[in-house]
Amino acid sequence: MTVIDPARLVEMANQIGDFFAPYPEQRRVEGVRNHLRNYWDPRMRSDLLAYVADGHEAELLPHVLAATQLLQTEADGRSAYAGPPRFES
């Protein structure tokens, strides 16, 4: 049973992606991933990952999709920690 409708999860994830859109690519992806990891209920993350795995990846912004792939890597027990953010000057 899902916590929130998957279409709503996609909408919310893309809204987070919109916030991070102006950032450089790596920061953009890490920002979305960190937000989903730190502020979303684990069931919401799990439902979003399952929805993407069911073939709905085209509904996500590219950097949001990349963030979900990092979350999936973490869920599989592999570390995706990229270290502290590095700012480009």
Phi and psi in degrees as GROMACS dihedral restraints (atoms count N, CA, C in turn):
[ dihedral_restraints ]
;  ai    aj    ak    al  type     phi  dphi    fc
    3     4     5     6     1   -85.0    20    10
    4     5     6     7     1   152.0    20    10
    6     7     8     9     1   -78.8    20    10
    7     8     9    10     1   -45.2    20    10
    9    10    11    12     1  -133.7    20    10
   10    11    12    13     1   147.5    20    10
   12    13    14    15     1   -52.0    20    10
   13    14    15    16     1   131.2    20    10
   15    16    17    18     1   -56.2    20    10
   16    17    18    19     1   -35.5    20    10
   18    19    20    21     1   -63.5    20    10
   19    20    21    22     1   -35.4    20    10
   21    22    23    24     1   -70.4    20    10
   22    23    24    25     1   -38.0    20    10
   24    25    26    27     1   -60.6    20    10
   25    26    27    28     1   -42.2    20    10
   27    28    29    30     1   -62.9    20    10
   28    29    30    31     1   -44.1    20    10
   30    31    32    33     1   -60.0    20    10
   31    32    33    34     1   -45.9    20    10
   33    34    35    36     1   -64.2    20    10
   34    35    36    37     1   -43.6    20    10
   36    37    38    39     1   -62.0    20    10
   37    38    39    40     1   -40.9    20    10
   39    40    41    42     1   -68.1    20    10
   40    41    42    43     1   -31.7    20    10
   42    43    44    45     1   -64.7    20    10
   43    44    45    46     1   -40.5    20    10
   45    46    47    48     1   -63.1    20    10
   46    47    48    49     1   -42.6    20    10
   48    49    50    51     1   -59.8    20    10
   49    50    51    52     1   -38.2    20    10
   51    52    53    54     1   -61.6    20    10
   52    53    54    55     1   -38.8    20    10
   54    55    56    57     1   -61.4    20    10
   55    56    57    58     1   -42.8    20    10
   57    58    59    60     1   -87.7    20    10
   58    59    60    61     1    -1.7    20    10
   60    61    62    63     1   -55.3    20    10
   61    62    63    64     1   -37.2    20    10
   63    64    65    66     1   -72.9    20    10
   64    65    66    67     1   -12.6    20    10
   66    67    68    69     1   -75.7    20    10
   67    68    69    70     1   159.0    20    10
   69    70    71    72     1   -58.9    20    10
   70    71    72    73     1   154.7    20    10
   72    73    74    75     1   -46.9    20    10
   73    74    75    76     1   -55.0    20    10
   75    76    77    78     1   -63.3    20    10
   76    77    78    79     1   -43.9    20    10
   78    79    80    81     1   -63.8    20    10
   79    80    81    82     1   -36.8    20    10
   81    82    83    84     1   -60.8    20    10
   82    83    84    85     1   -51.0    20    10
   84    85    86    87     1   -65.5    20    10
   85    86    87    88     1   -46.9    20    10
   87    88    89    90     1   -64.5    20    10
   88    89    90    91     1   -35.4    20    10
   90    91    92    93     1   -63.0    20    10
   91    92    93    94     1   -44.8    20    10
   93    94    95    96     1   -65.4    20    10
   94    95    96    97     1   -47.8    20    10
   96    97    98    99     1   -57.7    20    10
   97    98    99   100     1   -46.2    20    10
   99   100   101   102     1   -63.8    20    10
  100   101   102   103     1   -40.4    20    10
  102   103   104   105     1   -63.4    20    10
  103   104   105   106     1   -47.4    20    10
  105   106   107   108     1   -62.6    20    10
  106   107   108   109     1   -40.1    20    10
  108   109   110   111     1   -70.2    20    10
  109   110   111   112     1   -40.0    20    10
  111   112   113   114     1   -89.0    20    10
  112   113   114   115     1   -27.5    20    10
  114   115   116   117     1  -116.9    20    10
  115   116   117   118     1   -15.9    20    10
  117   118   119   120     1   -91.4    20    10
  118   119   120   121     1   143.9    20    10
  120   121   122   123     1   -60.1    20    10
  121   122   123   124     1   140.7    20    10
  123   124   125   126     1   -54.2    20    10
  124   125   126   127     1   -32.7    20    10
  126   127   128   129     1   -67.4    20    10
  127   128   129   130     1   -35.3    20    10
  129   130   131   132     1   -65.7    20    10
  130   131   132   133     1   -45.3    20    10
  132   133   134   135     1   -60.5    20    10
  133   134   135   136     1   -45.5    20    10
  135   136   137   138     1   -61.3    20    10
  136   137   138   139     1   -43.0    20    10
  138   139   140   141     1   -64.7    20    10
  139   140   141   142     1   -40.5    20    10
  141   142   143   144     1   -64.3    20    10
  142   143   144   145     1   -45.0    20    10
  144   145   146   147     1   -62.1    20    10
  145   146   147   148     1   -40.0    20    10
  147   148   149   150     1   -65.9    20    10
  148   149   150   151     1   -39.8    20    10
  150   151   152   153     1   -63.5    20    10
  151   152   153   154     1   -42.7    20    10
  153   154   155   156     1   -65.3    20    10
  154   155   156   157     1   -42.0    20    10
  156   157   158   159     1   -63.9    20    10
  157   158   159   160     1   -24.6    20    10
  159   160   161   162     1   -81.0    20    10
  160   161   162   163     1     7.2    20    10
  162   163   164   165     1    99.4    20    10
  163   164   165   166     1    20.2    20    10
  165   166   167   168     1  -104.4    20    10
  166   167   168   169     1    23.8    20    10
  168   169   170   171     1   -63.9    20    10
  169   170   171   172     1   -25.2    20    10
  171   172   173   174     1   -66.9    20    10
  172   173   174   175     1   -16.4    20    10
  174   175   176   177     1   -78.8    20    10
  175   176   177   178     1   -14.3    20    10
  177   178   179   180     1   -97.7    20    10
  178   179   180   181     1   147.2    20    10
  180   181   182   183     1   -60.0    20    10
  181   182   183   184     1   149.7    20    10
  183   184   185   186     1   -54.6    20    10
  184   185   186   187     1   -41.9    20    10
  186   187   188   189     1   -74.3    20    10
  187   188   189   190     1   -25.3    20    10
  189   190   191   192     1   -72.3    20    10
  190   191   192   193     1   -40.5    20    10
  192   193   194   195     1   -60.8    20    10
  193   194   195   196     1   -43.7    20    10
  195   196   197   198     1   -60.9    20    10
  196   197   198   199     1   -38.0    20    10
  198   199   200   201     1   -65.8    20    10
  199   200   201   202     1   -39.2    20    10
  201   202   203   204     1   -66.5    20    10
  202   203   204   205     1   -32.4    20    10
  204   205   206   207     1   -66.5    20    10
  205   206   207   208     1   -37.5    20    10
  207   208   209   210     1   -65.2    20    10
  208   209   210   211     1   -41.4    20    10
  210   211   212   213     1   -62.2    20    10
  211   212   213   214     1   -39.1    20    10
  213   214   215   216     1   -66.3    20    10
  214   215   216   217     1   -38.6    20    10
  216   217   218   219     1   -59.6    20    10
  217   218   219   220     1   -43.0    20    10
  219   220   221   222     1   -65.9    20    10
  220   221   222   223     1   -40.7    20    10
  222   223   224   225     1   -65.2    20    10
  223   224   225   226     1   -28.6    20    10
  225   226   227   228     1   -80.0    20    10
  226   227   228   229     1     0.1    20    10
  228   229   230   231     1    90.6    20    10
  229   230   231   232     1     5.8    20    10
  231   232   233   234     1  -101.3    20    10
  232   233   234   235     1   142.0    20    10
  234   235   236   237     1   -77.9    20    10
  235   236   237   238     1   137.9    20    10
  237   238   239   240     1  -120.1    20    10
  238   239   240   241     1    14.4    20    10
  240   241   242   243     1   -65.5    20    10
  241   242   243   244     1   126.4    20    10
  243   244   245   246     1  -102.7    20    10
  244   245   246   247     1     8.5    20    10
  246   247   248   249     1    83.6    20    10
  247   248   249   250     1  -178.3    20    10
  249   250   251   252     1   -66.4    20    10
  250   251   252   253     1   153.3    20    10
  252   253   254   255     1   -64.2    20    10
  253   254   255   256     1   144.0    20    10
  255   256   257   258     1  -114.9    20    10
  256   257   258   259     1   123.3    20    10
  258   259   260   261     1   -91.7    20    10
  259   260   261   262     1   133.2    20    10
  261   262   263   264     1   -88.5    20    10
  262   263   264   265     1   140.8    20    10
